[in-house]
């Protein structure tokens, strides 16, 4: 499933001090980052993850953003979505 995380960022300096590549590469098994889109003013961002459940994403993201962002999660209804990224094929 695809899971969207809407971040309301309360401490942008701390939130953006983390390397997004590290966040994606350190995700638990089965949780894969697909998209990260921050707002120009750094007050908000959205992420799209592929994961077995919303809880799998929430259990990873909430502790990582504790005190710096408030997060809202929802499952994407894939058949109505446009532009979802497919995982890269392993070589």
N, C-alpha and C positions, 0 to 999 in steps of 0.2 A: 504494500500500500504506500501511497504518498501522503506525507504529513506536512502541513504548513505550520510554521511557527511565526507568529507576529510578535516582535519584540517592541515594547515601549521602553526606550532606553533612558534611564535615570542618571547614569554616570557614564557619559560617552567616552571620557578619557580612559577609564578602566576597561570599558567594553571593547573599545577599538585598539587597546594595547595588546590584545591577544591575537596571535597569528591564526587566521581562519584556516589555513592549511593544516596547522596542528590540531585544531578542533575536529576537522574532518578525518584526518589520519588516525586520531586517537579514539574515534567513536567505537562503541562496543560492536562485536560481531553482529552482522545483519542490519546495522544502522549505517546508512551511507548518505552523506551530504550531496545534494544535487544542485542547489542554487542558493546564493546569498545576495540580497539586494538591500543595501543601506540607503536611507534617505540622505539627501544632500546636506541637511542641517544636523545629521547624526542623532536625531531624536527617535528614530524608528528604523526597523529593518524587518525584512521577511526572509525566511529560509524555507527551502523545500528539502525534505529528507525522504529517503526510501527506507522503510523499516517494517518489521512484522506487526507493530502496534503503535498507537499514540503513546502508550505508557513507556515503551522502549525509548522513544525520543525524549519524552518529558523527564524520565529518570536520568538521562544524560545531560540535557540542556539546563534544567532548573538549577541543579547544584553549580554548574559552570557559570551561570549568570546571576546567582544569588547576590542581592544587594546592588546590582548594576542595571537590571532590566526586569520588567514584568512581562510574562509570556502568556500568549493565548495560542491554543493548539486546535487544529481541526484536520480531519481526514478529507482528502481530495476525492471527489467523485470523478474518477479517471475518464469515464466515457464522455464527460462534458468538458474536460480540461483541454487546453490548447498549449502546445509547446513544452510538454513535460519531457525532460531529458532522459534518454535511455542510458543505462550503465555502459561504460566503455567495455569492449570485448577484451578479454585477457588474451595476451599473445602467446 
